[in-house]
Amino acid sequence: MDLDINTLRSLATVLSFITFIGIIAWAYSRRNAADFEKAANLPFEQD
């Protein structure tokens, strides 16, 4: 298998896309919803 620059670029693109999909899945998981809701309301809390 020849590993030229175009193969490396393709591999980098695929890995970046997989990472992006992972971040999206993490952000929309129900397990994190409560933490994100708390974080969203932080600017509105008063001491």
HUUR-V702710 format. One record per residue. N is the residue number from 0. RES is the residue in one small letter. SS is DSSP state (a for helix, b for strand, c for the rest). Layout:
N:RES:SS ; N:RES:SS
This chain:
0:m:c ; 1:d:c ; 2:l:c ; 3:d:c ; 4:i:a ; 5:n:a ; 6:t:a ; 7:l:a ; 8:r:a ; 9:s:a ; 10:l:a ; 11:a:a ; 12:t:a ; 13:v:a ; 14:l:a ; 15:s:a ; 16:f:a ; 17:i:a ; 18:t:a ; 19:f:a ; 20:i:a ; 21:g:a ; 22:i:a ; 23:i:a ; 24:a:a ; 25:w:a ; 26:a:a ; 27:y:c ; 28:s:c ; 29:r:a ; 30:r:a ; 31:n:a ; 32:a:a ; 33:a:a ; 34:d:a ; 35:f:a ; 36:e:a ; 37:k:a ; 38:a:a ; 39:a:a ; 40:n:a ; 41:l:a ; 42:p:a ; 43:f:a ; 44:e:c ; 45:q:c ; 46:d:c
